[in-house]
């Protein structure tokens, strides 16, 4: 359980004897009421508000206590990426051949070299293979080699965070990550046939999923996933021992593939043959051999678009790919063949960037990873505010701000009950944590930085306190003590 020191005690401890006494701050009544209703103590809230240009008073509540920000920490990862790589930067997946191509026949192998592109979803993998066919390769007499060596194999397990390895948000990063190593099951009830028809996407070579599941009689939707009794531990056959509630209507269920090491080879094999390509050998992992000839480079969307996907929808896997890419890029400046990038290198690169941009304010930051999906991450509300203030003055401010969810409109803030369309805020949510951080346009025409983080076992019930904080900044920022 995470608790905060009382504001006056905390401020006095931080100020020290040589500094002036801090102002006396009072929590706005609407925020206090929302916390009380959720049975969350005010000491569990860290809050920071200031004008974006700092030409006015700032206001805080427990602003200097190190809190777990959950996915709000993605602001640090995406800000560092936009600053060091630039909004137009792209990942470049190299495609090579190990032999000559004559009349559509490759007398050798194709080698695809991953560089950490987080945007290689099924459609883009299909486009890559289509580009391979357009380059004249239709019949591969060797293998398709997938080179993952850009990132070191993760020492973590997908079950480490919350013992839920089948959740797509727990998929681990990889230099050749495709489609987030996930499968989406779709269910379409057919009352006349008394079954729900099941389809799976993307196609994976060697995976068979039961085509139907019986419809449950009566009852509501409830725990429909549990009712299915899906057995998905087998990498080759997924089946159902339960039933699908008809009351649920059509539904989708994304799942992480249980054998992640074989995912890309299964996907590429299925899509290559589905598109009419021939392959004499196998799709398998392997490093780029000496002497292979470059055929083409497959570029990702620009970084600004990827950052938008990360922040709008709080995509953990994409954030981890970007986090490791920061280290990969830093190493590439030293060596043209930088490989084996590791988490600890990425942490060091991000910490160095934070110190360069925020100075001593970064001293107390604890970086666990790039997504914020960790229990160890720590940063204060004031430091997050300073990061957002630095972002506001940066050249890439429009790209970062537009990547943030717009309250009551889209992304992870679409259900916000605060006045819609006036706040661009990154959200954070996991067990014991809810948070928002970003920019709010107030009634007085000024834009303010808002950071609000709650760390408490009842944090999930205190979301209305975050909306109350947004509304307070919208309408009453000048009334802050």
LUMMIVO-729092 format. One line per field, with one value per residue (C-alpha): residue number from 1; chain; x, y, z. Coordinates in steps of 0.02 Angstrom, whole numbers, plus 50000, padded with zeros to 5 digits. Layout:
! LUMMIVO-729092
resi: [NUM | ...]
chain: [A | ...]
xx: [X | ...]
yy: [Y | ...]
zz: [Z | ...]
This chain:
! LUMMIVO-729092
resi: [1 | 2 | 3 | 4 | 5 | 6 | 7 | 8 | 9 | 10 | 11 | 12 | 13 | 14 | 15 | 16 | 17 | 18 | 19 | 20 | 21 | 22 | 23 | 24 | 25 | 26 | 27 | 28 | 29 | 30 | 31 | 32 | 33 | 34 | 35 | 36 | 37 | 38 | 39 | 40 | 41 | 42 | 43 | 44 | 45 | 46 | 47 | 48 | 49 | 50 | 51 | 52 | 53 | 54 | 55 | 56 | 57 | 58 | 59 | 60 | 61 | 62 | 63 | 64 | 65 | 66 | 67 | 68 | 69 | 70 | 71 | 72 | 73 | 74 | 75 | 76 | 77 | 78 | 79 | 80 | 81 | 82 | 83 | 84 | 85 | 86 | 87 | 88 | 89 | 90 | 91 | 92 | 93 | 94 | 95 | 96 | 97 | 98 | 99 | 100 | 101 | 102 | 103 | 104 | 105 | 106 | 107 | 108 | 109 | 110 | 111 | 112 | 113 | 114 | 115 | 116 | 117 | 118 | 119 | 120 | 121 | 122 | 123 | 124 | 125 | 126 | 127 | 128 | 129 | 130 | 131 | 132 | 133 | 134 | 135 | 136 | 137 | 138 | 139 | 140 | 141 | 142 | 143 | 144 | 145 | 146 | 147 | 148 | 149 | 150 | 151 | 152 | 153 | 154 | 155 | 156 | 157 | 158 | 159 | 160 | 161 | 162 | 163 | 164 | 165 | 166 | 167 | 168 | 169 | 170 | 171 | 172 | 173 | 174 | 175 | 176 | 177 | 178 | 179 | 180 | 181 | 182 | 183 | 184 | 185 | 186 | 187 | 188 | 189 | 190 | 191 | 192 | 193 | 194 | 195 | 196 | 197 | 198 | 199 | 200 | 201 | 202 | 203 | 204 | 205 | 206 | 207 | 208 | 209 | 210 | 211 | 212 | 213 | 214 | 215 | 216 | 217 | 218 | 219 | 220 | 221 | 222 | 223 | 224 | 225 | 226 | 227 | 228 | 229 | 230 | 231 | 232 | 233 | 234 | 235 | 236 | 237 | 238 | 239 | 240 | 241 | 242 | 243 | 244 | 245 | 246 | 247 | 248 | 249 | 250 | 251 | 252 | 253 | 254 | 255 | 256 | 257 | 258 | 259 | 260 | 261 | 262 | 263 | 264 | 265 | 266 | 267 | 268 | 269 | 270 | 271 | 272 | 273 | 274 | 275 | 276 | 277 | 278 | 279 | 280 | 281 | 282 | 283 | 284 | 285 | 286 | 287 | 288 | 289 | 290 | 291 | 292 | 293 | 294 | 295 | 296 | 297 | 298 | 299 | 300 | 301 | 302 | 303 | 304 | 305 | 306 | 307 | 308 | 309 | 310 | 311 | 312 | 313 | 314 | 315 | 316 | 317 | 318 | 319 | 320 | 321 | 322 | 323 | 324 | 325 | 326 | 327 | 328 | 329 | 330 | 331 | 332 | 333 | 334 | 335 | 336 | 337 | 338 | 339 | 340 | 341 | 342 | 343 | 344 | 345 | 346 | 347 | 348 | 349 | 350 | 351 | 352 | 353 | 354 | 355 | 356 | 357 | 358 | 359 | 360 | 361 | 362 | 363 | 364 | 365 | 366 | 367 | 368 | 369 | 370 | 371 | 372 | 373 | 374 | 375 | 376 | 377 | 378 | 379 | 380 | 381 | 382 | 383 | 384 | 385 | 386 | 387 | 388 | 389 | 390 | 391 | 392 | 393 | 394 | 395 | 396 | 397 | 398 | 399 | 400 | 401 | 402 | 403 | 404 | 405 | 406 | 407 | 408 | 409 | 410 | 411 | 412 | 413 | 414 | 415 | 416 | 417 | 418 | 419 | 420 | 421 | 422 | 423 | 424 | 425 | 426 | 427 | 428 | 429 | 430 | 431 | 432 | 433 | 434 | 435 | 436 | 437 | 438 | 439 | 440 | 441 | 442 | 443 | 444 | 445 | 446 | 447 | 448 | 449 | 450 | 451 | 452 | 453 | 454 | 455 | 456 | 457 | 458 | 459 | 460 | 461 | 462 | 463 | 464 | 465 | 466 | 467 | 468 | 469 | 470 | 471 | 472 | 473 | 474 | 475 | 476 | 477 | 478 | 479 | 480 | 481]
chain: [A | A | A | A | A | A | A | A | A | A | A | A | A | A | A | A | A | A | A | A | A | A | A | A | A | A | A | A | A | A | A | A | A | A | A | A | A | A | A | A | A | A | A | A | A | A | A | A | A | A | A | A | A | A | A | A | A | A | A | A | A | A | A | A | A | A | A | A | A | A | A | A | A | A | A | A | A | A | A | A | A | A | A | A | A | A | A | A | A | A | A | A | A | A | A | A | A | A | A | A | A | A | A | A | A | A | A | A | A | A | A | A | A | A | A | A | A | A | A | A | A | A | A | A | A | A | A | A | A | A | A | A | A | A | A | A | A | A | A | A | A | A | A | A | A | A | A | A | A | A | A | A | A | A | A | A | A | A | A | A | A | A | A | A | A | A | A | A | A | A | A | A | A | A | A | A | A | A | A | A | A | A | A | A | A | A | A | A | A | A | A | A | A | A | A | A | A | A | A | A | A | A | A | A | A | A | A | A | A | A | A | A | A | A | A | A | A | A | A | A | A | A | A | A | A | A | A | A | A | A | A | A | A | A | A | A | A | A | A | A | A | A | A | A | A | A | A | A | A | A | A | A | A | A | A | A | A | A | A | A | A | A | A | A | A | A | A | A | A | A | A | A | A | A | A | A | A | A | A | A | A | A | A | A | A | A | A | A | A | A | A | A | A | A | A | A | A | A | A | A | A | A | A | A | A | A | A | A | A | A | A | A | A | A | A | A | A | A | A | A | A | A | A | A | A | A | A | A | A | A | A | A | A | A | A | A | A | A | A | A | A | A | A | A | A | A | A | A | A | A | A | A | A | A | A | A | A | A | A | A | A | A | A | A | A | A | A | A | A | A | A | A | A | A | A | A | A | A | A | A | A | A | A | A | A | A | A | A | A | A | A | A | A | A | A | A | A | A | A | A | A | A | A | A | A | A | A | A | A | A | A | A | A | A | A | A | A | A | A | A | A | A | A | A | A | A | A | A | A | A | A | A | A | A | A | A | A | A | A | A | A | A | A | A | A | A | A | A | A | A | A | A | A | A | A | A | A | A | A | A | A | A | A | A | A | A | A | A | A | A | A | A | A | A | A | A | A | A | A | A | A]
xx: [50000 | 50069 | 50032 | 50086 | 50149 | 50033 | 50065 | 50128 | 50248 | 50311 | 50338 | 50430 | 50542 | 50586 | 50607 | 50745 | 50789 | 50867 | 50712 | 50556 | 50403 | 50289 | 50113 | 49969 | 49873 | 49695 | 49624 | 49475 | 49310 | 49252 | 49413 | 49402 | 49222 | 49264 | 49407 | 49296 | 49162 | 49292 | 49361 | 49531 | 49627 | 49684 | 49861 | 49851 | 49837 | 49983 | 49931 | 50021 | 49946 | 50035 | 50015 | 50109 | 50218 | 50250 | 50203 | 50090 | 50078 | 50091 | 49988 | 50020 | 49965 | 50099 | 50191 | 50363 | 50323 | 50383 | 50227 | 50196 | 50121 | 50076 | 50059 | 50078 | 50264 | 50245 | 50259 | 50444 | 50475 | 50382 | 50452 | 50630 | 50596 | 50520 | 50666 | 50810 | 50742 | 50625 | 50441 | 50479 | 50597 | 50553 | 50603 | 50680 | 50657 | 50786 | 50747 | 50895 | 50925 | 51064 | 51057 | 51005 | 50825 | 50781 | 50605 | 50528 | 50633 | 50755 | 50898 | 50931 | 50845 | 50756 | 50817 | 50708 | 50804 | 50702 | 50748 | 50608 | 50468 | 50313 | 50194 | 50214 | 50033 | 49957 | 49913 | 50088 | 50169 | 50057 | 50118 | 50300 | 50274 | 50179 | 50328 | 50438 | 50330 | 50332 | 50523 | 50512 | 50521 | 50380 | 50465 | 50595 | 50704 | 50786 | 50714 | 50639 | 50753 | 50691 | 50831 | 50784 | 50960 | 50934 | 50866 | 50936 | 50813 | 50714 | 50761 | 50583 | 50430 | 50261 | 50190 | 50307 | 50198 | 50029 | 50034 | 49926 | 50036 | 49888 | 49851 | 49918 | 49980 | 50108 | 50188 | 50376 | 50474 | 50571 | 50669 | 50557 | 50391 | 50239 | 50057 | 50097 | 50112 | 49925 | 49774 | 49600 | 49454 | 49288 | 49120 | 48960 | 48803 | 48691 | 48529 | 48458 | 48608 | 48624 | 48809 | 48925 | 49038 | 49220 | 49352 | 49532 | 49648 | 49784 | 49811 | 49952 | 50028 | 49990 | 49858 | 49681 | 49540 | 49370 | 49253 | 49100 | 49054 | 48880 | 48768 | 48726 | 48540 | 48470 | 48559 | 48653 | 48824 | 48920 | 49089 | 49075 | 49261 | 49258 | 49100 | 49192 | 49319 | 49448 | 49600 | 49734 | 49894 | 49921 | 50009 | 49926 | 49745 | 49631 | 49464 | 49315 | 49243 | 49106 | 48974 | 48953 | 48812 | 48694 | 48655 | 48832 | 48805 | 48961 | 49121 | 49309 | 49439 | 49624 | 49747 | 49937 | 49999 | 50060 | 50218 | 50287 | 50452 | 50362 | 50234 | 50324 | 50373 | 50194 | 50125 | 50248 | 50227 | 50038 | 50033 | 50166 | 50073 | 49903 | 49968 | 50021 | 50205 | 50303 | 50432 | 50541 | 50619 | 50553 | 50516 | 50638 | 50741 | 50917 | 51047 | 51088 | 51227 | 51383 | 51368 | 51178 | 51118 | 50996 | 50834 | 50730 | 50692 | 50518 | 50486 | 50368 | 50247 | 50331 | 50370 | 50238 | 50103 | 50175 | 50182 | 49999 | 49955 | 50058 | 49983 | 49803 | 49777 | 49914 | 49994 | 50122 | 50207 | 50234 | 50304 | 50427 | 50481 | 50511 | 50603 | 50728 | 50741 | 50809 | 50953 | 50973 | 50988 | 51110 | 51220 | 51204 | 51291 | 51442 | 51432 | 51351 | 51311 | 51236 | 51145 | 51098 | 51011 | 50953 | 50829 | 50967 | 51042 | 50873 | 50849 | 51019 | 50982 | 50814 | 50885 | 51025 | 50897 | 50790 | 50942 | 50989 | 50815 | 50760 | 50924 | 50920 | 50731 | 50768 | 50876 | 50733 | 50654 | 50656 | 50644 | 50589 | 50540 | 50467 | 50282 | 50254 | 50188 | 50292 | 50277 | 50449 | 50428 | 50433 | 50419 | 50343 | 50195 | 50305 | 50437 | 50303 | 50243 | 50418 | 50430 | 50265 | 50324 | 50484 | 50380 | 50271 | 50421 | 50495 | 50488 | 50384 | 50250 | 50110 | 50151 | 50157 | 50001 | 49898 | 49953 | 49867 | 49687 | 49558 | 49444 | 49269 | 49314 | 49440 | 49572 | 49582 | 49491 | 49334 | 49232 | 49290 | 49143 | 49233 | 49180 | 49228 | 49358 | 49459 | 49598 | 49737 | 49792 | 49891 | 49807 | 49880 | 49790 | 49837 | 49800 | 49817 | 49853 | 49752 | 49828 | 49814 | 49944 | 49941 | 49864 | 49696 | 49621 | 49534 | 49387 | 49504 | 49586 | 49749 | 49817 | 49873 | 49978 | 49885 | 49962 | 49853 | 49907 | 49819 | 49911 | 49796 | 49714 | 49548 | 49622 | 49506 | 49354 | 49432 | 49429 | 49294 | 49425 | 49529 | 49379 | 49348 | 49528 | 49504 | 49344 | 49425 | 49568 | 49444 | 49338 | 49430 | 49620 | 49632 | 49553 | 49698 | 49770]
yy: [50000 | 50171 | 50318 | 50498 | 50614 | 50756 | 50905 | 51025 | 50896 | 50843 | 51021 | 51067 | 50916 | 50958 | 51144 | 51132 | 51267 | 51387 | 51401 | 51503 | 51417 | 51347 | 51416 | 51333 | 51233 | 51174 | 51033 | 51091 | 51030 | 50932 | 50831 | 50800 | 50743 | 50621 | 50548 | 50531 | 50442 | 50318 | 50294 | 50356 | 50472 | 50640 | 50587 | 50462 | 50602 | 50693 | 50847 | 50982 | 51128 | 51271 | 51381 | 51309 | 51464 | 51469 | 51654 | 51628 | 51536 | 51348 | 51243 | 51072 | 50939 | 50814 | 50873 | 50806 | 50632 | 50493 | 50408 | 50266 | 50351 | 50190 | 50226 | 50414 | 50371 | 50346 | 50536 | 50519 | 50384 | 50470 | 50643 | 50575 | 50488 | 50641 | 50746 | 50630 | 50543 | 50676 | 50664 | 50603 | 50462 | 50287 | 50108 | 50020 | 49832 | 49765 | 49627 | 49531 | 49383 | 49254 | 49205 | 49262 | 49287 | 49221 | 49219 | 49238 | 49098 | 49141 | 49016 | 49050 | 49121 | 49281 | 49366 | 49493 | 49595 | 49675 | 49841 | 49851 | 49921 | 49920 | 49947 | 49777 | 49726 | 49594 | 49715 | 49786 | 49614 | 49573 | 49732 | 49684 | 49513 | 49593 | 49707 | 49551 | 49477 | 49644 | 49638 | 49479 | 49343 | 49216 | 49049 | 49037 | 48882 | 48912 | 48976 | 49136 | 49190 | 49310 | 49405 | 49457 | 49502 | 49690 | 49671 | 49549 | 49413 | 49473 | 49400 | 49430 | 49320 | 49379 | 49318 | 49423 | 49579 | 49508 | 49323 | 49352 | 49296 | 49280 | 49467 | 49560 | 49704 | 49584 | 49538 | 49565 | 49672 | 49598 | 49669 | 49569 | 49591 | 49561 | 49595 | 49608 | 49417 | 49409 | 49320 | 49396 | 49276 | 49339 | 49266 | 49282 | 49204 | 49101 | 49069 | 48956 | 48840 | 48856 | 48898 | 49046 | 49045 | 49075 | 49153 | 49197 | 49329 | 49333 | 49165 | 49067 | 48915 | 48761 | 48840 | 48772 | 48851 | 48768 | 48842 | 48844 | 48844 | 48802 | 48946 | 48957 | 48950 | 49103 | 49219 | 49379 | 49411 | 49416 | 49330 | 49273 | 49236 | 49122 | 49036 | 48985 | 48880 | 48909 | 48795 | 48899 | 48828 | 48718 | 48816 | 48710 | 48687 | 48799 | 48726 | 48769 | 48662 | 48785 | 48891 | 49067 | 49174 | 49225 | 49386 | 49447 | 49471 | 49484 | 49500 | 49500 | 49427 | 49469 | 49345 | 49335 | 49181 | 49048 | 49009 | 49183 | 49121 | 49039 | 49176 | 49272 | 49116 | 49052 | 49220 | 49247 | 49068 | 49081 | 49251 | 49204 | 49049 | 49135 | 49263 | 49128 | 49123 | 48960 | 48906 | 48750 | 48772 | 48839 | 49004 | 49007 | 49122 | 49160 | 49298 | 49392 | 49292 | 49377 | 49420 | 49434 | 49563 | 49702 | 49690 | 49830 | 49920 | 49920 | 50081 | 50107 | 50252 | 50409 | 50416 | 50549 | 50427 | 50286 | 50402 | 50443 | 50259 | 50236 | 50382 | 50383 | 50199 | 50172 | 50030 | 49951 | 49840 | 49984 | 50090 | 49952 | 49937 | 50125 | 50119 | 49991 | 50086 | 50236 | 50127 | 50047 | 50219 | 50279 | 50126 | 50144 | 50312 | 50218 | 50064 | 50033 | 49855 | 49891 | 49738 | 49651 | 49803 | 49770 | 49845 | 49914 | 50008 | 50085 | 50137 | 50223 | 50315 | 50378 | 50432 | 50526 | 50616 | 50662 | 50736 | 50834 | 50910 | 50925 | 50936 | 50894 | 50865 | 50697 | 50638 | 50551 | 50471 | 50282 | 50207 | 50025 | 50017 | 50125 | 50088 | 50117 | 49940 | 49910 | 49924 | 50004 | 50162 | 50325 | 50507 | 50658 | 50760 | 50915 | 50827 | 50767 | 50948 | 51007 | 50878 | 50939 | 51119 | 51074 | 50983 | 51137 | 51243 | 51110 | 51105 | 50945 | 51010 | 50997 | 50814 | 50767 | 50862 | 50791 | 50615 | 50632 | 50573 | 50712 | 50702 | 50639 | 50615 | 50479 | 50358 | 50309 | 50469 | 50444 | 50402 | 50553 | 50645 | 50812 | 50943 | 50863 | 50920 | 51037 | 50928 | 50829 | 50707 | 50545 | 50420 | 50287 | 50141 | 49980 | 49898 | 50032 | 50172 | 50296 | 50452 | 50589 | 50713 | 50840 | 51004 | 51086 | 51238 | 51340 | 51458 | 51606 | 51564 | 51503 | 51328 | 51239 | 51087 | 50962 | 50810 | 50704 | 50534 | 50424 | 50278 | 50178 | 50005 | 50092 | 50198 | 50125 | 50192 | 50365 | 50402 | 50535 | 50631 | 50645 | 50712 | 50833 | 50893 | 50919 | 51018 | 51121 | 51173 | 51205 | 51325 | 51385 | 51384 | 51566 | 51520 | 51408 | 51471]
zz: [50000 | 49952 | 50066 | 50058 | 50192 | 50239 | 50123 | 50257 | 50331 | 50160 | 50100 | 50259 | 50244 | 50065 | 50092 | 50223 | 50349 | 50223 | 50112 | 50133 | 50203 | 50067 | 50045 | 50134 | 50004 | 50018 | 49913 | 49807 | 49885 | 49731 | 49730 | 49918 | 49902 | 49762 | 49863 | 50017 | 49916 | 49854 | 50030 | 49973 | 50091 | 50025 | 50067 | 49922 | 49793 | 49712 | 49612 | 49514 | 49415 | 49329 | 49174 | 49026 | 49013 | 49201 | 49200 | 49348 | 49513 | 49523 | 49640 | 49713 | 49835 | 49884 | 49727 | 49774 | 49834 | 49719 | 49651 | 49530 | 49375 | 49281 | 49094 | 49118 | 49114 | 48927 | 48919 | 48962 | 48831 | 48690 | 48731 | 48727 | 48562 | 48477 | 48539 | 48495 | 48340 | 48269 | 48222 | 48045 | 48099 | 48038 | 48077 | 47927 | 47910 | 47789 | 47664 | 47590 | 47475 | 47476 | 47293 | 47119 | 47062 | 46890 | 46819 | 46991 | 47068 | 47207 | 47214 | 47397 | 47550 | 47597 | 47756 | 47847 | 47976 | 48115 | 48194 | 48322 | 48214 | 48327 | 48182 | 48097 | 48118 | 48006 | 47866 | 47859 | 47861 | 47713 | 47626 | 47659 | 47580 | 47436 | 47407 | 47405 | 47267 | 47174 | 47181 | 47077 | 47210 | 47196 | 47224 | 47363 | 47346 | 47516 | 47680 | 47746 | 47888 | 48022 | 48107 | 48285 | 48343 | 48355 | 48532 | 48659 | 48712 | 48862 | 49030 | 49088 | 49073 | 49011 | 49177 | 49284 | 49303 | 49352 | 49311 | 49157 | 49011 | 48892 | 48903 | 48750 | 48858 | 48934 | 48766 | 48778 | 48654 | 48509 | 48363 | 48245 | 48334 | 48222 | 48261 | 48447 | 48446 | 48474 | 48403 | 48403 | 48418 | 48349 | 48402 | 48300 | 48379 | 48264 | 48359 | 48223 | 48230 | 48421 | 48405 | 48395 | 48243 | 48286 | 48177 | 48218 | 48151 | 48091 | 48006 | 48089 | 48007 | 48111 | 48224 | 48221 | 48320 | 48346 | 48216 | 48330 | 48513 | 48584 | 48634 | 48818 | 48859 | 48949 | 49067 | 49031 | 48960 | 49124 | 49125 | 48945 | 48928 | 49079 | 49014 | 48856 | 48952 | 48817 | 48816 | 48728 | 48800 | 48648 | 48510 | 48375 | 48433 | 48534 | 48588 | 48697 | 48836 | 48881 | 48793 | 48727 | 48801 | 48661 | 48754 | 48720 | 48534 | 48426 | 48527 | 48502 | 48619 | 48592 | 48665 | 48670 | 48577 | 48701 | 48601 | 48562 | 48490 | 48343 | 48311 | 48173 | 48077 | 48083 | 48027 | 47885 | 47826 | 47823 | 47736 | 47607 | 47552 | 47564 | 47440 | 47317 | 47361 | 47355 | 47482 | 47472 | 47642 | 47807 | 47891 | 48036 | 48146 | 48089 | 48081 | 47922 | 47838 | 47767 | 47584 | 47579 | 47453 | 47503 | 47404 | 47480 | 47643 | 47719 | 47816 | 47961 | 47977 | 48043 | 48229 | 48261 | 48204 | 48310 | 48462 | 48434 | 48439 | 48597 | 48693 | 48630 | 48668 | 48798 | 48700 | 48816 | 48687 | 48566 | 48707 | 48753 | 48571 | 48567 | 48733 | 48667 | 48503 | 48600 | 48659 | 48487 | 48408 | 48540 | 48510 | 48322 | 48335 | 48400 | 48291 | 48124 | 48178 | 48349 | 48412 | 48573 | 48649 | 48826 | 48949 | 49062 | 48915 | 48875 | 49057 | 49055 | 48892 | 48954 | 49123 | 49034 | 48926 | 49078 | 49165 | 49008 | 48995 | 49177 | 49272 | 49457 | 49449 | 49369 | 49514 | 49605 | 49450 | 49448 | 49272 | 49265 | 49082 | 48944 | 48965 | 49151 | 49169 | 49325 | 49513 | 49534 | 49428 | 49528 | 49480 | 49568 | 49507 | 49502 | 49395 | 49274 | 49268 | 49227 | 49089 | 49015 | 49028 | 48935 | 48804 | 48783 | 48736 | 48620 | 48431 | 48433 | 48552 | 48420 | 48386 | 48570 | 48619 | 48476 | 48527 | 48696 | 48723 | 48713 | 48862 | 48825 | 48642 | 48604 | 48663 | 48845 | 48897 | 48794 | 48949 | 49049 | 49128 | 49133 | 49005 | 48841 | 48717 | 48826 | 48896 | 48811 | 48945 | 48953 | 49067 | 49181 | 49259 | 49345 | 49510 | 49647 | 49523 | 49420 | 49344 | 49213 | 49152 | 49011 | 48959 | 48999 | 48913 | 49049 | 49036 | 49057 | 48891 | 48967 | 48951 | 49108 | 49147 | 49255 | 49339 | 49455 | 49521 | 49649 | 49729 | 49841 | 49847 | 49806 | 49668 | 49537 | 49630 | 49638 | 49451 | 49480 | 49579 | 49419 | 49323 | 49467 | 49449 | 49263 | 49290 | 49427 | 49312 | 49171 | 49273 | 49429 | 49409 | 49464 | 49630 | 49681 | 49846]
